[in-house]
Amino acid sequence: MRGPAPVAEQRFRWWHRCATVMLCLLLTMQARAQSMLPPLGSSGDMLENISRLPPVVEEPLVRRLPPVTATAPPPERGPESIALLPPSADNSSFFSAPRDPGLPYDSLEEQIAKEEAPALPSGFKDGFVQFSTFRKTFLLGGPRDTGMGVQSLLWQTVFALPLFTRDKPIFITPYFQAHILQGPVQVDLPPQLYDVALEFRILRKLNQSWGMDLAFAPTILSDFQNMSRQAYRWTGRFALLYTYTPTFQVAGGVTVTGRQDVPILPVGGIIWTPSDDWRHEIIFPKPKLARRLKDGTEADWWGYVAGEFGGNSYAIERAWGADDVATYRDLRLILGVERKTPAGAYNRFEVGYVFDRLITYESGTPDYAPSSTVMLRAEAVF
């Protein structure tokens, strides 16, 4: 009978038993795994098996983006763009800002909202002196027997003063115009006639849709020989503008002309701005259709066709020394071109056909109708 096994033999038997148990476990796990896998077949079978896998639903990209913090939407732009009458004692162009007459303009509130803009109505500068206008007009003489030529020279400067608050100024415009007449001998008119006025003008935006333009001017219309009460007049205007949409506006009002033939002249019509390159002012008595010809960095060029109702009434001294009032009237069809700079200054050149001319007298002297003629005009605003 043998004795107990040595220690080394006992350890070998223990490791042998452990290895046997581990091997049995591995074989069991391998057999279980093979029973769970699909049978190995051809490549077609593999593709078919792969196609049976459930589709992977990919989460949309928008859901994976981080949430965006909502901000308050900008206020909708309503019908706020209001164009008003120009600061001009002779109403050179109705319902358009003088410094850029071809474009629609921001309202007073929009101007104030812009940090770089002055709190003034569109078309005006920030300061006491606004701008000056110089204009030269020629009406060619025409035939010796029936024609009558006129040379006119106009100068005006617009000043702005606060009316209680800085953003609601009153505009003051001294105005001077001289006319040199070149007519037939049978027309008893002085060689010079003069217009002198001091206009006070108030622009107000009443609400989002309505704008108001109120102006009045003590005026002298005379040959400076007849300085009786006939030479002194009150002229002015009152107009309202309703903005239906930012591109469509309706205007209406009255103008006190100081003339004897038409003392009060109605003003009315529509303003349609279909694009930045077009502006239609179908306004009586001075309609104007303007089109941008060239858009440049240094200056823009505009072309336009316009109409005018010209003339005025003047206190004159007749050849025999009697005081009288003479009224001149005409109609004008004008083609023009403008060059406007970003600084606001512009130059204007016009050629027109002048017709339906008539001279009447308060004393009852027979009327005189000069023949139709051609008008040439140049204007500078700076």
Secondary structure, DSSP 8 states (H G I E B T S, - for coil): ------HHHHHHHHHHHHHHHHHHHHHHHHHHHHHHS-----HHHHHHHHHTS-------HHHHS-------------S-------S-TT-SSTTS-TT-TTS----HHHHHHSTTS-SS-TT--SSSEEEEEEEEEEE---STTT--EEEEEEEEEEEEEESSSTTSEEEEEEEEEEEEEE--TTS---SEEEEEEEEEEEEEE-SSSEEEEEEEEEEEEE-SS--SGGGEEEEEEEEEEEEEETTEEEEEEEEE---SS-SEEEEEEEEEEEETTEEEEEEET--EEEEEEEE-SS-EEEEEEEEEEEEEEEEEE-TTS-EEEEEEEEEEEEEEEEEE-TTS-EEEEEEEEEEEEEEEETT----B----EEEEEEEEE-
